[in-house]
Amino acid sequence: MPAVFVHGVPDTPRVWSSTVDALAREDVVCLQLPGFGRPCPTGFGATKEEYANWLVAALGEIDGPIDLVGHDWGGLLVIRALTLAPDCARSWVVGGAPLHPDYRWHRLARRWQTPLMGELLQVLFTPARIRRALIDARLSAEDASAAAADVDAVMKGAILKLYRSARQVGREWTPAVEQIRQPGLLLWGAHDPYVAPRFGQALAERIGADFECYEDCGHWWQCEQPRRVAARLEAYWRTLNA
């Protein structure tokens, strides 16, 4: 019964390392999205639907039942996968994923979604600037440096395509979430600069899931409080086995 972790943007599976190291369970799989530290398959357009279908296919290759965990875009994709393939997981945990019809993308995302401006910003996003931006978003200097080093031209291109396909993702994907029947948990940082906790609370209420907000965390709660997050995940999984 593996726990499968799905990272977001601009991350790789590295973002889960500290949390996974703090887990007692060893049946852990950290998936790596195409274009994020690895090439995209031939013909892969890096749209939100292609990533969702990719995740469904990847989960289908793993012997279940699966406990899914997703952060940021990984969280959005986890929710979408559950609506596309209802039996793909036993449970799910999601955080930092702005799936709400009234959510307006954060400023940087809106710039990525703008032709020419997005391309220019990606050129200007040197490792030093990415590192600084991540530190400003409450990542540690060590984690920010590691994440910035992973951002290459392939990832930058994938980010632009993904965000441009997702201008209306809240309106397009939210209606289906009420089909989700598996138990779920949403984890959020109170100081998330990209998506306020109220959007996580609203999603939890809409699906009938639990919600927990960390008052001392920003967007990357799994990096800021890995032991606390690992303990919360394991406590949640124990309730499913009771």
N, C-alpha and C positions, 0 to 999 in steps of 0.2 A: 504494500500500500504506500506508494511513494508520495512525497510532498514535491510538487513541481512549482518552481519559482520563475516568474516572468518579469524581466526588467523593463524600464521605460526609456525616456529620452532625456539627456544624451548619454545613456548608460550602456553597459555591457553586464554580463552576469557577475562581474566584480562587485557590483553594488550590493549583492547579497552575502558576500563573503563573511563579514563579521557576524551576521545573524545566523548563518548556517553553521559557522564554527561553534556558536553558543548552543545549538540544538543538541538534545540527547539522541534524537533519531538519526539514523545514518542513511535511510532510504530517501535521499534527496536528489532531485534533478534540477539543474539550473539551465533553462533554455536560453539560446542566444538568437535574437531576432536577426533576420537577413539584413545586411547593410550596417550592422552595429558590431564592428570588430570582426566581421567576416563578409565575404562577397555576397551579393544578391544573386540568386539563381538566374539563369538566362530567361529573359522575358518577364521577369518579376518587376512590376511597376511601382512597388512600394506604396500602394494606396492602403487606406484603412481596411478595406474589404479583403484585399490580398493578404494583409497581415493577419486578419481574423481567420481567414481560411487556412493560412499556413499554420496557425496555432491549433486549430481543430485537427488538422492532419498530423501535427507533431504529437498531440495528446493521444491520437488513435494508435500511435506506435508504441505507447507506454502501457505496460500491464497495470491495470487498475485494481481497486478503485483509487482515484487520485484526489489528493487534497491540494487545491490550486491556491497560489499566492501571487498577486500581481501588484505592481506599483506604477503610478504614473500611466504612461501609455500601456504598460503591461497590465495594469488594472482595467483599463478600458477594453483591452483585447480579451481579458478573462471574462468580463461581463458579456461581451459580444459572443464569445465562444459558447457560453452557457445557453444563450438564446438560439444559437445555430445548431448546437449538438447537446441537447438537454442531459444526456447521459455521460458527458465527457468527464465529469468529476463527481466526487462524493460531497465535497464541501469547497468553500472558497473564502479567501480573505483578500481584500482590495483596499488600497489607500492612495490618496493624491491623484485621483482619477475624476476629472470634472464632467461626469455624465449627467447633465441636467439641461432641459430645453432652454432655460433662461441664462445659462452660463455664457459669458462673453470671454473669448480667449484672451489670455494675458498679453501684454504689450509686445513682448518678443515674438510670441506665436503669430500675432497679427502682422508683424513685419515679415516673418518668414512666409506668410501666406500672400504677400504682395509681390508680384513679378518685378524683377530687377532689384528692388530693395532687398528682397530675401537673399538673392545671389551676392549682392554687395556686402551685406552683413556677414555672410559666411566667409567671404574673402577676408574681411577685417577681423574675424574671430580667430585670433592667434591663440596658441595654448596659454599664453600669459593672461590674455583677456578672458578666456573661458575660465581659467583658474580663479581669477578675481571675482567673476560673476558668481561662481559656485560658492566661494567663501562668503560673499555677501548674502547668499541664500542659506547660510548657516552650516554648510559642509565644513568639515575640518580641513586644514591646509593639506594634510596628507591625502585625504579622500579626494579633495578638489584637484590636486596635482595628478593623481592616478586617473581620474575621470577625464581631465583635459588631455592627457597623453593619448587617450583612446580615440579622440575625435579626429577623424581623417576625412579626406575628400569624399570617400564613399558614404560615410555616415552623414556628412553635411548634405549630400545630394538626397539621401533617403529621408532625412528630416524634412526638407523642403517638399518633397512629393507627398509624404505622409500628412503633413499639416495642411497642404493645399487641398487634399482630398477630404479634409475633415472640418471644413468651415462650419458645417451645420450638423456635426456629429451628434450633438445633444438632442436635436429635434429628430434626427433620423434613427438613432439607436435607442433612445429612452423608452418609447412606447412598448418595446418588446421585453423590457426587463421584468415586467409583471408576470411573465411566463416562467421565471426562474423559481424552482421549487426547492433546490438544495439549501441547507442552512448556510448562512453567510455572516461575515464580520467585516466591518469597515474600520480601518485605523487611520487616524489623521493627526497632523501636526497643527497646533493652534496658531502657529506663526507661518503657515505655508504662504509664501508670497505669490503663488501662482493660482491657487484655488482655495477659497475660504472654507473652513470646516462646515459652514451651513449647507454647502452643496453635498458634502458627504452625509450629513445628517438627513437631508432630504432624500437622498438615494436610499439610505438605510430604511427610512420610513416607507418609501414606495415599495420596496421589495420585502419588507418585514425582516430585516437583518439587524444584528446588533451593531452599535456604533460606540467607538471609544476615541477620545481626543486627548493627545499628549500635550499638556500645557507648556512643556519646555522644549518642544520640537518644532522644526520647520517642515519643509517638503520631504526631506530624506530621513524620516524617522528611523528607518532600519539601520542607517549609518550612525545617527546621533545616539540612539539608545538600543544597540543590538542585543544586549543581554535581556533587557526589559521586553523587547519585542519577541525574542525567542521564547521567553517564559510565557508571554501572553498567547503565542501561537500554540505552544504545547498544552497550556491549560484549556484552550479552545478545542484542540483535537481530542483531549481526554473526555470532554463532554459528549463528543460524538461516539466514543467507544463505550460509554456508560450503559 
